[in-house]
Amino acid sequence: MGKEENLIESLNLKFINGSVTDKNLMEEVLSQNKFDYIFHLAAVASVADSVARPVETHQINFESVLSLLELVRKYQKDLKRLVFSSSAAVYGDEPTLPKKEESVIRPLTPYAVDKFAAEQYVLDYNHLYGVPTSAVRFFNVYGPNQNPESPYSGVISILVDRYKKLQSEVDTQFTLFGDGSQSRDFVFIEDVIQALLLVADKPESLGKQFNVGTGNAITLTKLIEVIDEILDIKLPIEYESEREGDIKDSVANISRLNSLGYEANFSINEGMKRYLDSE
Ligand code: UD2
């Protein structure tokens, strides 16, 4: 769950605190406002949570999307685009790399199944009813204000938390699951925003899904080396056995996104510097 204090203060921002599963609220919002763009980012973002509570997460991650699509079809006749956020999780552990949008889909968890099903509905609403929709498949997103407290937080927010403790001379260490050779395509939040705006804006993205990453992967060992070097500090590491269900390597082919004019502006080095500067 995000924090309200992370929102910018702006007269142009109206914040409504509610759930996407609240049908009355959603109908009120969609019937009484005229939207140009809708970015759908609401979800239970934890794969582990979806495994623990498949029914509840299905209501949030799938059913609410279908309800939203119906409301958009009914009330938002002038909408320019709805962009739905899906996940690299839809590719599962199928080992062919890099992942292309046409790669084999193998959703292995309720989270991944719901993301894929919702994404397909979102795109079908374009093909079947002319609702202007697109979808994005996020790889490993990182950036300021991620909450490191949850055990399911992204590894970079956990790492940054440990480095901050170390800098304040608090005794800490990082638990690395596996041997550190697993790799991920970590994409900085500002590049994610660039991707979302392009996908929302370009006529050629209508009815399609796009990988959002950098096109480059880094191993966890190398990532820790990079941050050690930026901060000139050595993070103590405790090694534990691999996390169950972890995939080994993940990297996006982003040529479809590139064709819209996207360039990943932040290498892991640049993104980490910007992130650490903002803390
Ligand atoms: C990401 C997404 C997940 C799903 C999945 C699809 C996040 C938080 N998770 O999982 O929602 O979309 O991709 O494939 O974005 N690790 C440690 N120590 C820690 C935490 C993590 O060693 O304290 C390792 C973890 O075992 C994994 C790697 O770091 O090998 C990345 O973990 P992650 O949870 O940030 O992301 P991932 O790719 O497993």
Boltz pocket constraint, residues with backbone or C-beta under 6 A from the ligand:
constraints:
  - pocket:
      binder: B
      contacts: [[A, 45], [A, 46], [A, 47], [A, 87], [A, 88], [A, 89], [A, 90], [A, 92], [A, 138], [A, 139], [A, 140], [A, 141], [A, 151], [A, 152], [A, 153], [A, 154], [A, 155], [A, 156], [A, 158], [A, 175], [A, 176], [A, 177], [A, 178], [A, 182], [A, 184], [A, 220], [A, 243], [A, 246], [A, 247], [A, 250]]
      max_distance: 6.0
